Amino acid sequence: MENLIALLVAAPLLGAAVLLCGGRRLDRYGHLLGTVLAAASFVIGAVLFFDMLGRGAEERALYQTLFAWVPVEGFQANIAFQLDQLSMTFVLLISGVGTLIHVYSIGYMEHDERRRRFFGYLNLFLAAMLLLVLADNYLLLYFGWEGVGLASYLLIGFWQHKPSAATAAKKAFLVNRVGDIGLSIAIMLMFTTFGTFTFGPVFQELDGAGEGTLNAIALMLLLAACGKSAQVPLQSWLGDAMEGPTPVSALIHAATMVTAGVYLITRSGAIFNAAPDAQLVVVVVGAVTLLFGAIVGCAKDDIKKALAGSTMSQIGYMVLAAGLGPIGYVFAIMHLVTHGFFKAGLFLGAGSVMHAMNDEVDMRKYGGLRKYMPVTFVTFGLGYLAIIGFPGLSGFWSKDKIIEAAFAKGGAEGWILGAVTLLGAGITAYYMTRVMLMTFFGEKRWQPAPAADAATDVEPSADHHPGELPHPHESPKSMTVPMIVLAFGSVFAGALFSFNSSFVHWLEPVTRFEHGHPPVGAAVITTATVVVLLIGAGIAYAQYGRKPVPVTAPRGSLLTRAARRDLLQDDFNHVVLVRGGEHLTRSLVYLDHSLVDGVVNGTAASVGGLSGRLRKLQNGFARSYALSMFGGTAVLIAATLLMRGV
């Protein structure tokens, strides 16, 4: 079975190579080829999964070494894979949800003349992410990490004729480069400390390293995770990434890019367990981002950006759980998987709504769509109930466990973290109820399709014309079937994972799970969570369900205005980083001109001046040279006489 591991990556990688290099001859069926190869990766993963189930818990890890990548003296890097319970979980999520998104894209991108290239990029994204989670060493993981960054850049900026899309792609690429520097530094520190960057040997040698070194490695890994998973302070790219086609948003937010940081922290759990200071920073980052994303999601009228804020917040839950150590790793991954189902379903549902509404994204121009799009309404509604943690659905089982683990941290820290997670649950219920009400309920607020406008990047879709009112209708089966499948996962996945603690037992050999003991009973925490989410949903209903929704957003409070501007994250980056960088650059230029160039130019001028003066002594006249020789001889004789006299 070990020989099948490489095929998990090879199938979508082959699709990317063929679709991107095959030319226009593949335009007619390239999308089908890309979808089949994505599905082939899922089938191979399923075969390996069932084989893994037939083994003992401690014997399930499989390894495959293809070849020596960098074979030099003192430095050995292999193209080698490790398939254990953690990587298998990601393989099934990436390839399974990724395949559904491929199927959905067949209908969504039907009229795009560059559809073949789009599917090539999707295949490249899957291949890079699978390589990342299957690598058995940090250097190969880094290779997949950079591949994910490249694929996200290509997909976010796929409609590159729109300046906003091109800008968003560059922003995502540059912000992620900051995080990537952290990962590269961490790998260098590992090699200089342990002499290797392979997972097993690194984790076995941790006792021989100082706590300062381990904290430095862990903090650099966290910086990398913040970039890929859009955590504070590297979160600014995620909202703008919605400029890409909606299937890209679903793929980034549910199955690939933003999950990479959570995987990295969990895979490196042994390092974080040995670095308590860095582990505390992980918890703080997760808690801050949890609230940051939730508050941003409350103020967005763009349906995709509201869901983007939601993703930021839910990944914050996962990072917080991972920062709790062995009591939280398994629940971080459990929530990651359930989130993969309902967040993919929510984004695909948003794309279905846009498809029916002249590509409009402003929820204030929706309303009453449940009558016209019943399948989208039901599937989106189930995703909504799952993400807010409605009892019995997937989010209820996974998010509640994170809240319990937060309280189980103990002491004042446990109460603070528990309160933060509870508050996040209430805000989640508020903004997601707001999305649901503004989109599917209330009166119709539909607006005519806009004309093409280079200033605003608005373009009419292939199905609608400027000035035409929307004619909402259900999406084709190629779009609704994946939504239905994801809805089943949104409903049943959490209960399945929680039955007999099956998911805990599955990951325990990798995460070394430890049971936490919250200061209050689990029933009390569950009751408090349900009460909080009902309060959040009730406030949203009072504001958006019982009152007409104005087409134009009111000015709102200071916090609302700040949340519409992403809590001023771009303003902060501009003042601190852009302007700060400009001032630093000017200072360095001044230093270069005044000091460095001054020393260099001054030295050159001095040498040139001295040379000019010495050159005057060589005038070509023999009498001058004779006089110089006579003078020199006289000086030598005088010096000799003086020395003898002394």
SEMAR-703281 format. One line per 5 residues: for each residue y negated, z, x of C-alpha. Coordinates in steps of 0.5 Angstrom, whole numbers. Each point is the difference from the previous one (the first is absolute). Layout:
# SEMAR-703281
Y Z X ~ ... $
END
This chain:
# SEMAR-703281
0 0 0 ~ -5 1 6 ~ 0 -7 1 ~ -4 -1 -7 ~ -6 4 2 $
-3 -5 4 ~ 1 -5 -6 ~ -5 5 -5 ~ -6 -3 5 ~ 3 -7 1 $
0 -2 -7 ~ -7 1 -2 ~ -2 -2 7 ~ 3 -7 0 ~ -3 -1 -7 $
-7 2 3 ~ 2 -5 6 ~ 2 -6 -4 ~ -5 1 -5 ~ -6 0 5 $
3 -5 4 ~ 3 -5 -5 ~ -6 -3 -2 ~ -2 -3 -7 ~ 7 -3 -1 $
2 7 -2 ~ -6 1 -5 ~ 5 -1 -6 ~ 5 5 1 ~ -3 4 6 $
-1 6 -5 ~ 7 0 -2 ~ 3 0 7 ~ -5 6 1 ~ 3 4 -6 $
7 -2 2 ~ 0 3 7 ~ -4 6 -2 ~ 6 1 -5 ~ 5 -1 5 $
-3 6 4 ~ 0 4 -6 ~ 8 -2 -1 ~ 1 1 7 ~ -3 7 0 $
4 2 -7 ~ 6 -2 4 ~ -1 5 6 ~ -3 5 -5 ~ 7 0 -4 $
4 0 7 ~ -5 6 2 ~ 2 4 -6 ~ 8 0 2 ~ -2 3 7 $
-1 8 1 ~ -7 2 0 ~ 0 1 7 ~ 3 -7 2 ~ -4 -4 -4 $
-5 -3 5 ~ 1 -7 3 ~ -2 -3 6 ~ -1 -7 3 ~ -3 -2 6 $
-1 -7 1 ~ -3 -1 7 ~ -4 3 5 ~ -7 -2 -1 ~ -4 3 6 $
6 1 5 ~ -4 2 7 ~ 1 6 4 ~ -2 7 -3 ~ -2 -3 -6 $
5 -3 -5 ~ -2 -2 -7 ~ 6 -3 -5 ~ 0 -4 -6 ~ 4 5 -4 $
0 3 -7 ~ 2 6 -3 ~ 2 1 -7 ~ 1 7 -3 ~ -2 3 -7 $
-7 0 1 ~ -1 -8 2 ~ 5 -2 -5 ~ -4 3 -5 ~ -6 -4 2 $
4 -6 1 ~ 2 0 -7 ~ -7 2 -3 ~ -3 -6 5 ~ 5 -5 -2 $
1 2 -7 ~ -7 0 -2 ~ -2 -5 4 ~ 5 -5 -3 ~ -3 2 -7 $
-7 -2 3 ~ 3 -6 2 ~ 2 -2 -7 ~ -6 2 -3 ~ -4 -4 5 $
4 -6 -2 ~ -4 0 -7 ~ -7 3 3 ~ -1 -5 5 ~ 3 -6 -4 $
-7 -4 1 ~ -2 2 7 ~ 1 -6 4 ~ 2 4 6 ~ 5 4 -3 $
6 -2 5 ~ -5 4 6 ~ -1 6 -5 ~ 8 1 0 ~ 0 -1 7 $
-5 5 1 ~ 4 5 -5 ~ 7 -1 4 ~ -4 1 6 ~ -2 7 -3 $
7 2 -2 ~ 3 -2 7 ~ -6 4 4 ~ 1 6 -5 ~ 8 0 1 $
-1 -1 7 ~ -4 6 0 ~ 4 5 -3 ~ 7 -3 3 ~ -3 1 7 $
4 5 4 ~ -6 1 5 ~ -7 1 0 ~ -2 -6 4 ~ 4 -5 -5 $
-3 4 -6 ~ -7 -2 3 ~ 2 -7 0 ~ 2 0 -8 ~ -7 5 -1 $
-4 -6 3 ~ 4 -5 -4 ~ -2 4 -6 ~ -7 0 2 ~ 0 -8 1 $
3 -1 -6 ~ -4 4 -4 ~ -6 -4 3 ~ 2 -6 -2 ~ 2 2 -7 $
-6 4 -2 ~ -4 -6 3 ~ 4 -5 -4 ~ -6 -3 -4 ~ -4 -1 6 $
-5 -4 -3 ~ -3 6 -3 ~ -4 4 5 ~ 2 6 -3 ~ 7 -1 1 $
-1 -2 7 ~ -4 6 1 ~ 5 5 -3 ~ 5 -3 5 ~ -4 1 6 $
-1 7 -2 ~ 7 2 -2 ~ 2 -3 7 ~ -6 3 4 ~ 1 7 -3 $
8 0 1 ~ -1 -2 7 ~ -4 7 1 ~ 7 3 -2 ~ 4 -5 4 $
-3 3 6 ~ 2 7 -2 ~ 7 -3 0 ~ 0 -3 6 ~ -3 6 4 $
6 4 -3 ~ 5 -4 2 ~ -3 0 7 ~ 0 7 0 ~ 7 0 -2 $
2 -4 6 ~ -4 4 5 ~ 3 7 -3 ~ 7 -2 -2 ~ 1 -7 4 $
3 -3 -6 ~ -3 -2 -7 ~ 7 0 -4 ~ 0 4 -6 ~ 6 4 2 $
-1 2 8 ~ -8 1 -2 ~ 2 5 -5 ~ 5 4 4 ~ -4 1 6 $
-6 3 -4 ~ 2 7 2 ~ -2 -2 7 ~ -7 -2 -2 ~ -7 4 0 $
-2 2 -7 ~ -7 -4 2 ~ 4 -6 1 ~ 4 0 -6 ~ -7 1 -4 $
-3 -6 3 ~ 6 -4 -1 ~ 0 2 -7 ~ -7 -1 -1 ~ 0 -7 2 $
6 -1 -5 ~ -4 3 -5 ~ -6 -5 2 ~ 4 -6 -1 ~ 3 3 -7 $
-7 1 -2 ~ -2 -8 1 ~ 6 -3 -3 ~ 1 5 -6 ~ -8 0 -1 $
-1 8 1 ~ -6 3 2 ~ -4 -2 4 ~ 3 -7 0 ~ 0 -1 -7 $
-6 -5 -1 ~ 4 -7 0 ~ 5 2 -6 ~ -5 -2 -5 ~ -2 -6 3 $
7 -2 1 ~ 0 -2 -8 ~ -3 -6 2 ~ 7 -3 1 ~ 4 -3 -5 $
3 5 -5 ~ 7 0 3 ~ -3 1 6 ~ -3 7 -2 ~ 7 2 -3 $
4 -2 6 ~ -5 4 4 ~ -1 6 -4 ~ 7 1 -2 ~ 5 -2 5 $
-3 -2 6 ~ -6 1 4 ~ -3 7 -3 ~ 7 3 1 ~ 1 -1 7 $
-4 6 2 ~ 4 5 -4 ~ 6 -3 3 ~ -3 1 7 ~ -1 7 -1 $
6 1 -3 ~ 4 -3 5 ~ -4 4 5 ~ 2 6 -4 ~ 3 3 7 $
-7 -1 3 ~ -4 3 -5 ~ 4 6 -1 ~ -1 2 7 ~ -7 -1 0 $
-3 5 -5 ~ -7 -2 1 ~ 1 -7 -1 ~ 4 1 -7 ~ -5 4 -3 $
-5 -6 1 ~ 5 -4 -3 ~ 0 5 -6 ~ -8 0 0 ~ 0 -8 0 $
4 -1 -6 ~ -3 6 -4 ~ -7 -3 1 ~ 2 -8 -1 ~ 4 3 -6 $
-7 2 -3 ~ -4 -6 3 ~ 4 -5 -3 ~ 1 3 -7 ~ -8 1 0 $
-1 -7 2 ~ 5 -3 -6 ~ -4 4 -5 ~ -6 -4 1 ~ 3 -7 1 $
-1 -5 -6 ~ 4 -6 4 ~ 7 2 -2 ~ 3 -2 7 ~ -5 4 4 $
2 6 -5 ~ 7 -1 1 ~ -2 0 8 ~ -3 7 -1 ~ 6 2 -3 $
5 -2 6 ~ -5 3 5 ~ 1 7 -4 ~ 7 -1 -1 ~ 2 -2 7 $
-5 7 2 ~ 6 4 -4 ~ 5 -3 4 ~ -4 1 7 ~ -1 7 -3 $
7 1 -1 ~ 2 -3 7 ~ -4 5 3 ~ 3 6 -3 ~ 6 -2 4 $
8 1 -2 ~ -2 3 -7 ~ -4 -6 -1 ~ 2 -7 4 ~ 6 -1 -6 $
-5 0 -5 ~ -5 -4 3 ~ 5 -5 1 ~ 2 1 -7 ~ -7 -1 -3 $
-1 -6 4 ~ 6 -3 -3 ~ -2 1 -7 ~ -7 -2 1 ~ 3 -6 3 $
3 -2 -7 ~ -6 2 -5 ~ -6 -2 5 ~ 3 -7 1 ~ 1 0 -8 $
-7 2 -1 ~ -3 -5 5 ~ 5 -6 -3 ~ -3 3 -7 ~ -7 -1 2 $
1 -7 3 ~ 3 -2 -7 ~ -6 3 -3 ~ -4 -4 5 ~ 4 -6 -2 $
-2 0 -7 ~ -7 2 1 ~ -3 -6 4 ~ 2 4 6 ~ -5 6 -2 $
1 6 4 ~ -6 4 -4 ~ 4 5 -5 ~ -7 1 -4 ~ 1 -8 -2 $
8 2 -2 ~ 2 4 -7 ~ 5 -1 -5 ~ 5 -4 4 ~ 6 4 -2 $
0 -4 -6 ~ 0 -7 4 ~ 5 2 6 ~ 5 5 -3 ~ 5 -1 6 $
-6 2 5 ~ -2 5 -4 ~ 6 4 0 ~ 2 -1 7 ~ -7 2 3 $
0 6 -5 ~ 7 2 3 ~ -3 0 7 ~ -6 3 -3 ~ 4 6 -2 $
4 0 6 ~ -6 1 5 ~ -3 5 -4 ~ 6 4 0 ~ 2 0 -7 $
6 5 -1 ~ 7 -4 1 ~ -3 -6 3 ~ 1 -2 8 ~ -7 3 2 $
1 7 -4 ~ 7 1 5 ~ -3 -2 6 ~ -8 2 0 ~ 2 7 -3 $
5 1 6 ~ -6 -1 5 ~ -4 5 -4 ~ 5 5 0 ~ 1 -1 8 $
-8 1 0 ~ 1 7 -3 ~ 6 1 4 ~ -4 0 7 ~ -2 7 -2 $
-6 4 1 ~ -7 -2 -1 ~ 1 -7 3 ~ 6 -1 -6 ~ -5 2 -5 $
-5 -5 2 ~ 5 -6 1 ~ 3 2 -7 ~ -7 0 -3 ~ -2 -7 3 $
7 -3 -2 ~ -1 3 -7 ~ -8 -3 0 ~ 3 -6 2 ~ 5 -1 -6 $
-6 2 -5 ~ -5 -6 3 ~ 6 -5 1 ~ 2 1 -8 ~ -8 -1 -1 $
-1 -6 3 ~ 7 -3 -1 ~ -2 1 -8 ~ -6 -3 1 ~ 3 -6 3 $
5 0 -6 ~ -6 1 -5 ~ -5 -5 2 ~ 6 -6 1 ~ 4 1 -6 $
-3 4 -5 ~ -7 0 -4 ~ -4 -6 -2 ~ 0 -7 3 ~ -6 -1 6 $
2 -7 2 ~ -5 -4 4 ~ 0 -7 1 ~ 3 -3 6 ~ -5 0 6 $
-2 -6 4 ~ 1 -1 7 ~ -5 4 4 ~ 0 -1 7 ~ -4 7 1 $
5 4 -4 ~ 6 -4 2 ~ 2 -1 -8 ~ 4 -6 -1 ~ 3 -2 -7 $
8 0 0 ~ 4 -6 -1 ~ 1 2 -7 ~ -7 1 -2 ~ -7 -3 0 $
-7 3 1 ~ -2 3 -7 ~ 6 0 -3 ~ 3 7 -3 ~ 6 2 2 $
6 -1 -4 ~ 5 6 2 ~ 7 -2 -1 ~ 7 3 4 ~ 1 -2 7 $
6 -5 1 ~ 7 3 1 ~ 0 -1 8 ~ -6 6 -1 ~ 3 4 -5 $
7 1 2 ~ -2 3 7 ~ -5 5 -4 ~ 6 2 -5 ~ 4 1 6 $
-5 4 3 ~ -1 4 -6 ~ 7 2 0 ~ -1 3 7 ~ -6 4 -3 $
4 3 -5 ~ 7 2 3 ~ -1 0 8 ~ -3 7 0 ~ 6 3 -4 $
5 -4 3 ~ -2 3 7 ~ -1 7 -3 ~ 7 0 -3 ~ 4 5 4 $
-6 0 6 ~ 3 -7 2 ~ -6 -3 3 ~ 0 7 4 ~ 7 0 2 $
-1 -8 2 ~ -6 1 5 ~ 2 7 3 ~ 4 -2 6 ~ -7 -4 2 $
-5 5 -3 ~ 4 7 1 ~ -3 2 -7 ~ -1 7 0 ~ -1 4 -7 $
-7 3 -2 ~ -1 6 -4 ~ -7 -1 -4 ~ -3 7 -2 ~ 0 -2 -7 $
6 -3 -4 ~ 1 -8 0 ~ 0 1 -8 ~ -7 3 1 ~ -2 -5 5 $
3 -6 -5 ~ -4 3 -6 ~ -6 1 4 ~ 0 -8 2 ~ 1 -2 -7 $
-5 4 -3 ~ -5 -3 6 ~ 2 -7 -2 ~ -1 1 -7 ~ -7 2 1 $
-2 -6 5 ~ 3 -5 -5 ~ -3 4 -6 ~ -7 0 4 ~ 1 -8 1 $
2 -1 -8 ~ -6 4 -2 ~ -5 -5 4 ~ 4 -7 0 ~ 4 1 -6 $
-4 3 -6 ~ -7 -4 2 ~ -1 -7 1 ~ 0 -2 8 ~ -7 -4 2 $
1 -6 3 ~ -5 2 5 ~ 2 6 4 ~ -5 6 -1 ~ -4 3 6 $
4 6 0 ~ -1 6 4 ~ -1 0 8 ~ 8 2 1 ~ 1 -6 -4 $
-4 -5 3 ~ 2 2 7 ~ 7 -1 -2 ~ -1 -7 -2 ~ -2 -1 7 $
6 3 2 ~ -3 7 2 ~ -5 -4 5 ~ 6 -1 4 ~ -3 -7 2 $
-7 3 1 ~ 3 6 5 ~ 4 -5 4 ~ -7 -5 0 ~ -4 6 2 $
5 4 5 ~ 4 -6 3 ~ -4 -7 -1 ~ -7 3 2 ~ 3 5 4 $
4 -5 4 ~ -7 -4 0 ~ -3 5 3 ~ 5 1 5 ~ 0 -7 2 $
-7 0 1 ~ 0 6 5 ~ 6 -3 4 ~ -4 -6 0 ~ -6 3 3 $
4 4 4 ~ 3 -6 3 ~ -6 -3 1 ~ -4 5 3 ~ 5 4 4 $
6 -5 1 ~ -4 -6 1 ~ -5 4 3 ~ 4 2 6 ~ 4 -6 1 $
-7 -4 0 ~ -4 5 4 ~ 6 -1 5 ~ 0 -7 0 ~ -8 0 1 $
0 5 5 ~ 6 -4 4 ~ -4 -7 -1 ~ -7 3 2 ~ 3 3 6 $
4 -7 2 ~ -7 -3 -1 ~ -3 4 5 ~ 5 0 5 ~ 0 -8 -1 $
-7 0 3 ~ 3 3 7 ~ 4 -7 0 ~ -6 -5 1 ~ 4 -5 5 $
-5 2 6 ~ 4 1 6 ~ -6 4 3 ~ 1 5 -6 ~ 7 1 1 $
-2 1 7 ~ -5 5 -1 ~ 5 4 -5 ~ 5 0 5 ~ -5 3 5 $
-2 5 -5 ~ 7 2 -2 ~ 2 1 8 ~ -6 4 1 ~ 2 4 -6 $
7 1 3 ~ -3 2 7 ~ -5 5 -3 ~ 5 3 -4 ~ 5 1 6 $
-5 3 4 ~ -2 5 -5 ~ 7 2 -1 ~ 1 1 7 ~ -6 4 1 $
3 5 -6 $
END
